[in-house]
Amino acid sequence: MDNSAFWTTPRPSAFHWQQTAAFTVSYESLVTRQCYRIRCNRNDDEEVISSTDASRRAFLSWGSAAATSASMLGLNAAGAGAAQEASAAATVLDSPDEMNVQQQETTLVNIGSQEVIPFSSVRRYKTLVLPQNKLRVLLVHDGNALQASAALTVADAGQFADPDDLPGAAHLMEHLILSYCNKNTGSQTRSRTSLFSTPLSSPPRDFEDWLSNDAVEGASNGFTGYDKVCFHFTCKSDAIGDALLRFAELFYQRNVEQVCSDKSVLQREVLRVDSELDFSLASTQAYYLLKDFVSDEHPFSRFSSGNLETLETLPDKAGINVGERMFEFFLSKYLATKAVLVVIGPQDLLTLERKVAPFAKAFSNASLPSPAPLVASKIYPGGFLRGNRPKQLVLFRKRNDEGEKLSFHFALNLDYRERGRPVVTATQIGFVLAQIFGRRGPGSLYAFLLRRGWVPQLASSIPRISLAMDVSGFQIIRLDIPLTLDGFINRSAIVAAVYNLLHAVQSRTIISRALITQYANIAKLNGYLFAPRPPDAIELAVDAQFFGAERLASGQWCRLPGDRYGVDALQRETLKVLSELTDPDNAIIIASAGSKALVGFGFSDEKPLVLPSPRWLTEPRTGARFCFDDMFKFASRLEVFLLRRIVDEQELELPVLNPLVPATLRQPRLTPPLSKNMNDLPTSDGNWFVLNTASYQLTGRLWPRGPPEPSCRSVFVLELLSSRPVRASIRQAAQAELWRYSFDNAVSDLAELGSFSGLAYDLSFNKFGLRIAFLGVSQTLPSYARRVCRRLVEHHNKLFDGREFFATEIIQKATRDAKSLQGVSTLRRRRYISNLRRTTAYEAAVEGMAFLRSCTGAVCFSEGDLLPYDTFELLKDLKQILAPVDKNDRALSFSKIPEIRDLSYRPQWKPRSASPCAVPGVILVNDACGRIPR
């Protein structure tokens, strides 16, 4: 009986453990490696104020890869008056001969040895400045865009611009802008920008309501940051003309004045602002506790979110006309010279340029002679208050859906105004710190804490670096460490371990130029070269305020340094920051915990704490209950002795160079070296063959999502040929699968080491034998493949010398995957799972060794930047590594050699599906990983 159905890897879409006779891989359609939108979880406690009413919270993921397909029908409901005004404004840009604008068109071309720009084959950029109001515009033609999108940012109009007597004014202004309702919408009119729009008769609607129409299928939203405000929307590509007209209307001075003078609209939006506040989250409560440690003169100390009290009750008592003050806020802060508009669509650049004409009349009528400098020209110097006041707190966590957590908040004072030398940003410093604290392997902080049971054994429990605030002059870097109950009890030891590590790395020999260069390469690989999608309109609009639209239009990488001068500056600033971080007076440490962990602090499950309490205090704004706790005072000499052993026994190892990360990133090799005669290259070494890919049309199934341009990334596939999977019994299949699962667990350290440079692997049984696939940079992929195969050959010996039974998590994973099998009878599934649970490590090792010895040869092929000569050399190396178990010298029957299509089913890359978002610190530099909260 053929039992190979149980000796294969479950494949959700291409390979579902089917029996050998029914083994097929469908190639009905080609899978291209283009850009698609990936929705990633963002840090929910980032300081961003967004509209959360029901309509605006329906905001869709958007940009160049929105989820809805473009429609051929447009929708036009613009009023006649607005259309006439826009038409008058458009006359400046309608005639190419009369366009008096400062503009620059950028076409990204990959020629010769020039750097290959990701997504340059599908995107073209153009920058211009509207002459009427000096508004800076960045136009993006995206051939892959399924929807059109736009975003507009205004510098110096964020939370820090709030008047002292009207906290939350910037947030309220964002709401009011989006609340404008064109009262001519109900009339039956056609817009001159849409030939296919249908006359409508409907009550007045605001911008969001119009976008939600089925003919437009769009959404809009906005958020208020510290030093800027952002508005954005998405819609069908053929509706972009109408959408931009209505979007521009939101910023017309007369329309804003109308909204601010409407008391009903003002009251409604104040209530919406008030409804967005949620003080029950421990992260929100901790954020407002931070404000108490900042000088009252700094804008960060204010209540910038705004609520009913600050925007209505107190202003009424003080005789403040909120409507008038909001209009004054618009006139003084919403200046076209401080704004950047980004438009992305599949239309050509000239068409997009014509469609932004309505913005010529946007914003305040008061014009300035030239655009304002970048937002980094304004500075907000600050820091935490110094003195004898305790800065370590324990916060009571009310909600049960949050766990215990220890958070370090470090204050920096980087000045982004410095010109003439490379500017080091908090993002760059945070990425370096993430490499130090976010590692998972042996000698890491996570491994040290996990070994003692102080952190949960989850991927989300890795120490994480994020930016709680980032403006010129004052930044807050946050280090979050999830805790177990034991971890909370031993929080003093964890604090000591963190500071021990900070002290240990304060050396130029540790934080060397080579190490900083490697960190910069990691950031560029995972945040730029391997990005699953290009930046969307929001990200471009926000970045344009710092880097400038012209620099973004070049498509070049700019978030971490790429030259010697930038690396040297980052190294100097990192050493300076590390020295500052070791000062306990420069950090706020907050441990949040529930009632079970706080039994010793006056809480119990039966009798909760009753306030007022002599020990517990209340934060006035959020009502958070907290107490001061000296986490630098150890409970006993035993704890001090333990911490000294950390360095003596090198439990916490210092950061070193990763051998699997290239020292320099080379450009893709589009053609083989001229010194190699391709016709003379060998294609076999005994029973080991290189398959010819010349006649095979690549499907992209082996590749994760990424740019369509050639890159330094490669895929190498090795198939060990054996008939044993076809002849295996159910028991043998279970033993072989546990051998494979245990191998994944045994090489997790190597997998994590390679993940920093995008290296990943996958092992799966099929009817031909065992497929071993590798993904990564062509410079280090061969080394990675050799390391994995050496560990594979030695794995059965490790099982012989190890424990008798497998760890529980290995059995659980194998059982969980077995339950999801398709096309297998219930009886066979039960027998297979029963054998999984009864198999010992010795039996799995015997079966694994028997499979390797049954292999009669191998075939391989490669895709990407790995050249044919490199592929053959790697094949020879792997044959030497596998020689101790490949004792079979029998000749192969050519009928048993699989074709490339048989081996191109989609892999399950390890670790963690080869996602760059799982690499420490990448969330700070990768757009698709949620770099900009919204």
N, C-alpha and C positions, 0 to 999 in steps of 0.2 A: 504493500500500500504506500502511496506517495504521501509523505508527511512533510514535504517542504513548505507547506502552508504555514507551519509553525516555526520555520527557521528563516524568517524574513523580518524586516523591520516594518512596522506599521507606517504607511504613507497616506496622509489624509487625502491627497488628490491624485497621486500617480501610482502608488504601490501599496495595496491594502492587504498584504499577507495572503495573496491569492495563490491557489495551487499552481504547480509548475505548468500543467497543460493549459491553464487559462491565463498564464502570465503574459500581459500585454502592457504597453505603455502608450498612451494616446498622445499623438502629436497633431491633433486636428487644427490647431492654430499655433502660430509662432508667438513666443513670449518675449517681448522686447524689454531691455533694461532701461526703461524710461523712468521719469520722475512721477511719483505718486505721493499724495499727501499722507503722512503718517501722523496719526493723532497720538500724542504722548502725554502721560500724566505730568503736570507741572506742579511745582511747589505751591500748595494752596495758601501758604502764609506769606507769599511775597507781597510787598506793599504796593498793590495796584488797586485802584478803586474803579470798578466797572459797573455798568448799569445791570441790574439784576431783575428788572420787571419781566413779566411773563413773555412779552413779545421780543424783547432784546436778548433774553437768555436763550432764545432759540437760534442763536448765531451758529452758522455752519462753519466747518473747517473749509478754508478757502485759499485762494492763491492760484498758482499755476497748475494745481492738481486738485481742484474741487471735485466733490463727489458727483455732482449732477451734470449730465451731458448737456451740451449747448443746444439751444432750440433755434429754429429758423424764423420764429415769430417774435416780434417785439411788442412792447406795450408802451403807449404814450398817453399820459394824462396831464401834460403840462399845461398851465394856464396861458392864455394868450398874452397877458401882460408880461409874464416872466419870459415868454419866448421872444417877445419883441426886444426886451432888455438884453437877453443873451445874444440875440441876433446882432444888435448894435455893437456889443462887445466883441463879437466874433469877426467883425469886418477887419480887425487889425491882423488876424491870423489867417483869414481865408485866402488871401492872395499871396503866393510864394514870393512875388516880386516886392511886396510891401511889408514883409515880416521883419520888423525892426526888433529882433530879439537876439539875445546872447544865447547861442546854442552850440551844442557839440554832439555829434553822432558817433557812437562807438560800435564798431563791428569787430567782434572777437574772432580772430583768425588764427588757426594753429598752423604755423609754417616752420619747417626745419627744426631747429633746436629751441624755438620759443616754448615757453611754458604752456601746457595744454590747460585751458580754462574749463572747468566742469560746466556742462550745460551750454557751452558756447555755440554748439551747433543748432540749438533751438531757440536761443535768446539773442536779441539785439537791444542795445540801450541808446537812449538819447537824452541829453540834459539841455534845458533851456531856462531862461528867466523871462517872465512876462514883463513887458516894458511898462505897463500901466501901474502895477503895484509892486514890482520886483519879487513876485512869488517864484521860488525855485521849483522846477518841475523835473521829475525823472520819469521818462516814458520807457516801457519795456514791452517789446514785441516778443511773445512767447508762443511758438508754434504748437506746443503741447497743451496749452491752457484750455481746459474744458469750460471754464467760466472766466469772466472778466472780473477784476477787482481793483480797488483803489484804497489808498490810505493817506491821511494828512496829519502831520504832527506840527505843533506850535510850541516853540521853545519859550521858556520863562513864563509859561501859563499854567504850570502844574501846582501841586499842593503848596510848595514853598512861596508861591505868589499870593497866598491868601492874605487879605487885610487882617490886621491885628484884632479888629472888632467884629470880624465876620468869618470865623473859622468854617471851612468847608465851601467857601465861595467858588473855588476852582472846580470842585466836584459838581456843585450845582450848575455852574456854567456849562459843563459838558452835557448835563441833562437838558438844559434849556436849548442848547444848539440843536440837539437831535429832536426837539419837540416842535419845531416849526412846522406849521400846517398850511399848505398852499390852498387858500380859499377858492381859487379858480379851478380846483381839481374837478369839481362837480360839473363844470360846463363841458360840452362835447367839442373837443378840439383835437387837432392833430399836430404833432410836433414836426418841424421841418427836418429833424435829424432822423426820423424813422418813417420809411415809406410804407411799412406794412402794419402800422399800429391801428387799432380798432377804436372808433369813437366810444367813449364811456360816459355814463352819467351816474355819478356816485357822490356821496357826501364827502366833505373835505377829509383828507387823510394825511398823516405825517409820512416822513420818508420811509420809516420802517414798515408801515402798513402797505405802502405802494410796492416795496420790494417783495413783500410776502405774497403778492399776487401770483397766480399760477403761470401767467405769461412771462413773469420776470424771474421767479424762483431765486430770490436773493435774500440777504439779511444784512443788517448793519449793527454796529456796536461802537463803543468808545471806552477808553480808560484814561484815568488821570494819574500820572506818575508824579514823582517828586518835582522834577524840573521841566516837564513837558506834558502835553495832553495829546491824545491820539484819537482820531475818528477813522472808521474804515467800513467798507461794505463789499459785498460780492453780488453778482447778478449774472444772468445769461449774457453771453458775449455780444449778441445782437442788440441788447438793451443798454449797452454801456453809454451810448450817447444821451438817452433820456436820463439815465442814472446820474451821470456826471452833471447834467444840467440841474437836477434836483439837489444833488449833493452840494453844488456851488451855492444854490439858493440858501442853504442853511447858514452860510457865512456872510450873506449880504447885510450891510449895516441896517437898512430899513427893516428887514425881516427880524433881525435880532432885537431891535428896538420894539417891534410889535410883540414879540414873545415876552420880553421882560416887563412890558406894561400890562400884560394880561394877568390879572390876579388869580384867576382860576387855574391857568397853566402853572403859575408860580407855586401855588399851594399844592397842586398835584405833584410837581416834581420834587418839592421839599419832602413830601410824604414818601416818595419813592426813594430818595436819598436816605431817609431815616429807616426805611424797611430793609435796606441792604446790610445794616449792621447786625453782626452775629457775634456777641461777646461770649458765647458758650464754649468756643474752641480754645483749647489751651494755648495754641500757637498765637491766636489773636490776643489773648490775655498777656502772654509773655512779651508780645510786641509793644503793648502799651506800658508794660512795666519798664521797658528799655527807655521810654521817653522820660521817665522820672530821673534817669541818671545823666541827662543831657541838660546843658544850661538853658534857662528859660528864654534867653535871647536868641537861641538857634531855632529856625523854623521847624526842625524835626520834633521839637518838644511840644508842638501844638497839636490840637485835635483836628487833623486835616480832613477827616472823613465827612464831618458835618452831620447834624441830625436836626430834629424838630426844635430842640432847645436853642442851638446856636444859630439856626437860619430863620427862625420865626419868633419864638417866645422872647428871647433876650433882645433881638433887634426891635421888636414892638415896644418893649419896655424902655429902650433907649431912644425911641423915636427915629429909628433908622428905616428909610424906605429901601427895602431889599431890592425891589425892581430897578430903581434908579442906580443903586450901587452895582448891580450886576451889569447894567448897560455900561457904566463907567469902567467896570472891570474889562468888558469886551473891548472898549475903545483903547484902553491903555495896554492890554496884554495880548490881544489877538491881532497881531500885526503881520501883514503879508511878508514883510522882510525877515521875519523869524519863523516862517512856515516852510514846509517842504511837502509837495504833493507827489505821490507815486501812483502811476496807473499801469496796470498789467493787462494785456489782452492779446488775442490772436491776430488782431488787425495790424496792418503795417504802421510804421512809426508816423508817417504823414497823416494818416487817418486819426490816430490817437492824438496827434498834435492839434488837429482841428477841433477835436471834441473837448479839449480842456479850455477852449476859449471863454466859456462863461466865468471862469475863475479870475478873469481880468478885472472884474468889478467886486470881487470878494474882499472881505475884511474891512477894516476901518478906512474911511475915505482919506484920512491923513496919510500921505505917502512920504517915504524917505528916499534919499537919492540913491541908495545902494543897499543890497541885502546885508543883514546884520551878520556879524561873525558867527562861528560855530558856537553851540551851546556851552562848550567847554571853556569859553572865555569868561564865564561867570563862576565865581567860587563861593562855597558855603563852608568856611572853616569851622571845624567843630571837633568834638570828642567827648568821652565820658568824663564826668566830674571826678576829680581826684580828692583824696582826703582819707579820713579814718572810717568813713561810712562803709559797712559791709557790702560786698558786691556779689555774694553768693546767696541764692534764694531757693526755697522749695515752694513750688506752686501746686495748689490742690487742683487736680484734674476732675472736673465734674462729669464729663461724658465717658461712657464705657467703651466707645468705639475707638478710643485713642489709648496707646500704651504708655508706659513709663519712658521718659526720654531725658537725656542730659544735653543741654545746649550751651555752647561757648559762643559769646559774641565779642569779637575782637574789633577794636576801632582803629582805622587807618586815616591818614590825612594826605593822600596823594593829590598833587596839584596837576590838573590836566591842562592848565594854561601854558605850561612851559613849552616854548617853541625853540627850534634850533637844535634840539637833541631829541632822541626817541622818547615818547611819552609812555610811561609804564602805567597800566590801568589796573584796577582792582580785579578785573576779569583775569588778567595774566597772573597776578599774584595768587588769586583763588585757584587757578588751574594747577599751579605748582604745588600749593598746599594740598590739593585733592590727590595728587600723585603720592604725596608723603603719607597722608592719613587714610586714603581710600583703598589701599592695596588689600588683597585678600589672602595672599600666599603665606608661607612660613616666614616668621619674623615680623609680620605686619601687626599693627595695633588691633585689627579685627581678630586675627588668629590668637593673639594674647588674651583678649577679652572673651572670645568664644571658648577657649580652653578652660576657663574658670567658670563658665556658665553665666557670665555677666551680661551677655547680649543674646538675643534669640538667634537660632540657627536658620536665618532667612536671608535671602538676597537683599531684602530691603533693610537689613540691620547693619549694613556696612556703613561706617562713618562717612558722612556726606558733607561736602562744602557747598555753600550757596552764598549769595549776596543779599543781605537783608536791606541794604541801601547802598547806592552808588552814585554820588555826585562829586564834582570837583571840590576837593577840600575836606570831605568827610565821607568815609565808606565804613560799612559794617560787614565783616565776613563772619558767617555763622557756621559752626561745626556742630552737627547733630549726631548724637549717638543713641539709638534705641536701647533700652535696658530691660532686663528681667527684674524680678523682685530682688534677687540676690545682687544684681548689679546696682540697684538703687541703694541697697544697704551698704554696699562697698563703693559708693560714689566718690569718697575721698581718695581711694586707691586709683580709681579711673582718672580723676583729675590729676593726681600725681603722675600717672603714666603719660598723660598727654603732655604735661609740662616737661617730663623727663625727655620725651622725644623731641620737643622743641629745643631744649638745651643741647641735645646731642647733635642736631643737624646744623648748629651755628658755626659752620666752618667753611671756608672757601674750598677746602679739599673735598668736602662732602657735596656742597652745592656748587659743583664745578661748572665751567662753561660747557663741557661735554654733556653733563646731565641736563642743563637748561636747554641745550640744543635738542637733545632727545625728547624732552617734554614738548618742545615746540613742534617737533615732527609728529608726535602722537596727536597733538591738537589739530595739526593740518590734515593728517590722514583721516581722522574720525569726524572732524568738523567741516571739512572742505572737499577733499578728494573723494571720500566715500559717502558723502552726504546723499541721502535717499531722494532729496528734492532740492531745487534751488530756493533761495530766500523769497518769501512772499512779500506782498505790498507792505504789510505792517513792519516786518523786519527791515526792509529797505528804508522805509520812512523814518524809523527810529534811528537806524545807523547813520542815515544821511545827516542828522543833526550833529553827529560827532565826527565822522570821517569825511563828510562832504559827498554830495551826489556824484561829482565827477570821479572820485576815487571808486565809488561803488560801481559806476558804469564800466570801469575797466575790468570788472570781474575778478580782480586780484584778491588774494588772501590777505587780510589786514588785522585779524584779531590777536594773533601772537606774532612776535618778530620772526623775520625770515632771513635777516642778515647779521653780520658779526656785531655791528654797533647796537642793534636792538637786543641781541642776546646778552651782550655785556651790560647794557643798562638794566635788563631784567635781572641779571645775576646780582648786580649791586643793590638794587632795590629789594630783592628777595632777602638777602642777608640782613639788610637794614630792618625790614619788617619782622623777620624772625627774632631779631634782638629786641624789638619792641613788644612782640607777643609774649615773651618770657616774663614780662612785668605783670604780675597779677592785678595791679591797679589799672591795667589797660583792658580788662575783660570783665564782662558780666556773665556769670554762670547761673543758669536756671535749670533746676531739676523738677520736672513735672511728674506727678504721680497720683494714683487713685487712692481710695480709702484703705484698700488692703495694704498698700505699701506704707501708709502713714499711721499705722497703729501706734507707733512710738511717738507720734507728734500730736496726740490728743484725739485721733480718729479711731473709730471702731465700726465694724459692720452693723452692730446693733444700735449704737448710739453715736450719731454723727456729731461733729463739732458744732457747738452753739456759740455764736458770736454775741457780744464782744468777748475776746479772749486776750489774756495778757501776752500771749506769744504770737498769735496769728493776727495779721493786719489785713485790711481791705483796700484794694486799688479803687479809687473813687469813680473812674470812668467806666470800667468793665465789671466792677464788683468782684474781681478775682480775689481769692483768699491766698495769702502767702505769708511766709515767715523767713527771716534771715537765718542762714546756716553756714557756719565756718567750715568749708570743705577742705581747707588747708591744714586743719588741726586733726592729726591722726588719732585714732582711738587707742592704739597700743604700740609698743615697741615692735611687736611682731609684724605689723603692717609696714613699718619703716624698713625692717629687715627684708621683707618681701620685695619692696620696691628697689632696694639696692641690688638684689639678685637679678633684677630685670636687665641691668647693664652688664653685670658680671657674667651671667650665663648667656648673654646676647639673645634673650627672648624677644626683645624689640630690636630688630636689625635696622641699620641705617639704609637709606635709599642708595641703590647702586645702579649702574648702567644695565639696561635690559638687552641681552645679546640678540633678542629676536626683533629689535627695533632698529631699522637702518640708521647709520650715522648721518647720511645725507639721502635725500629723496631724489632719485633720478627720474628723468622724463621717460615716458613709454617708448619702447623700442619698436617703431612702426615697421622697420625692415630689418632682416637679419644682418649680422656683420658681414661686410664684403669679403673678409678673408675666408669665410666658410663657403664651400661649394655645396649648395643644398642637395644636389643630385648625388653627391658622394656620401651623405650622412647615412650611417647604419640605422636600420629599423628593427633589429632583433639582436638578442644575446641569448643564444640557446633557445629555451622554451619561453623566453620573455620577449614580448613584442610591443612595438609602438604602433598604435593604430593610426591610419592616415585620415586626417580631418579635412583634407582638401576637397573631397567630394561630399562632405557632410555639411548641411546647413545648420548652423548653431541656433538653438532655440532659446537660450537664456535661462533654462530651467535650473541650471547649476548656480546661477548668480543671484545674490541678494539685490535689492533695489539700489540703484546708483546712477550716476551720470552716464549718458550714452557714449561719451567720447572715450577714446583709448586712454588707458591709465596704466599704472604700474601694478595693477591687480591681476592675479592669475588664478586659474583653477587647474589642479592636477588630480587625475583619477587613476587609481591603480586597482585592478580586479585580480585577486588571487583565484585561480581557476581550480575548482574541485567539484566532484560529483557527490560529495558526502551530504550536502543539504538536501539533494533530491531523494536520497535513500534513507534519510534520518527518521528514526522513530519519534514519537511524541516526547518521550523521556530525553532522548538525545537533543531534540530541538530545545527543550526547556533548559538543559544544561549548557548548551552553546549560547543561548541568549543571556543567561546569567553570567557566563564568562565575558560576554560583550558588555553587559551593563556594569559589571564590576570593574572592567577596564576603564570605562568612562569615569568612574569614581576614582580610580587609582591615578589617572593622569589629569585630574582637575587642576593641580598646581601648574602643570605645563600648559594646559589650555588657558588658564588665566594669564599666564606670562605672555602667551602669544596674542591674546585678545587686544592688547594695547596697540598693536600694529595691524589689526584686522585679520589676524591669522585664526583659522578655525578648521575643524576636521569633522568627518562623519564616517561611521562604520555601519554597514548594513549587509545582511545576508540576502542573497537572491539565488535564482536557480543555477547560476553559473559559479557561485562560490561566495567570496566576501569582497564587497566593494569598499575601498578606502579612498575617500575624497579629501582633498586639501584646498583651502582657500587662503589667499593672502598676497602680500607684496612679493613680487618675483625675486627681490634681493634676499629675502630671508625665508621664503617658502621651502626651498630645498633643505635647509638646516632644520626647519620645523618638521618636515616629513621624515627626515632621518631620525630625529629624536623620538617621534611618536612610534615609528616602526621598531626601534630598539626596545622601547617599553612594551610593545605588543609581544615581541619574542620572549621577553622575560616575565610576562605577566603570569603564566601558569606556575612558574617557580615561586612567585610571590604568594600565590594562592596556596601552594603546598606548605609554605612556611607560616602562613597566617592562621586566622581563627578557623574553627571548624565550620561555622555557619556564617552566612552573609549578614551584613548589617540590615536592620529593619527597613531603612529607606530604600535600599536596592531592591529588596523583595517587593516593597509597596509600588515602586515605579514600574517594575516588570509586570506586576499584576494589573496595575491600572492600564497600562498599554495593551495588555492581553484582552481586557474587557472591552476595548474599543475596536477589536478586530471585526472586519466585515467579511461576509461570505463563508463563515465557519459555523458549523452546527453547534448547538448548545452543549451537547455531550462532549464533543471534542474540545471545546473551550474549557469545560470544567476539568477534564483530564489534564489538559495542558497547565492550567493554573494550579491544580493539585501537585503536579510535578515541580512547578516552580517553587512552591512552598516547602517541598521535601528535599530539594537538591542541596547537597553540601558543597562547600568550597572545593573540597578534594575532587568530587565528581565533575564539577564545572571545569576545573583545571585539566583533568584527564581528557575531557571532551574537546576543550580548546586546543590542547596539544595534538590530539588525534586529527582535528581539522587541518591544522597547519601542516602536519606531515602528509596529509592526503592531497595537498596542492600539487598539481603537475606542471605549473607554469603561471604566467601572469601576462596581462595586457594592460596598456596604459595609453592615455592621451592627455593633452593639455589644451587650455584655451587662455586667451589673454596675452600677457606680456612675457610668458615663458616660451622661449624660442625652441625650435625642434632639437637643436644641439643640446640645450639645457635639459630638455625632457629626456633625451636618451641617456645623458650622463647621470641624471637622477635615477632613472630606471636601473642602471648598472649598480649604483650605490645601494639601492634598496634590495637588489638581488643578493649582494654580499651580506647585507644585514640579516636577511631572511634565510641565508644559506644553511645555518644550523638546523632548521626545521624543514627545509625543502630538500628532502633526500631522494625525490623521485626523478629519475632520468628517462622515464618513458616518453616516447614521442607523442606529441599531441595530435589528435584528430582535428583537422581544421573546421569540422562541423561544430565543434564545441567552442570555438572562439566567438565571443559575442561581438556584435556591432556596437558602434558608438551610441546609437539610439537606444540600445538595450541598457546602457549604463548611465543614461542622462536623465533619470528620474530625479525629482526634486529632493535634495538632501535636507536633513535636519541638523544644521550646523551647530557645533558645540565649540565654545560655551555660549549659551543663551541666544541661540539662533543668529550668532554673528552680528548682533545689533550694536552699533557704535554707542547707543545711548547707555549701555551697561558699563562702559569704560568710565572710571572715576574722572570727574571734572568735565566730561564732554557736554553735559547739560549746559555748561557755561558758554560753549562755543558753537554748538550744533543747533541750527534753527529747528530741525524736525524733532529734536528732543525737548522742546519747550524752553528755549533760551530766553525768549521774551514773554513773560506772563501777560495774559490779556483777559 
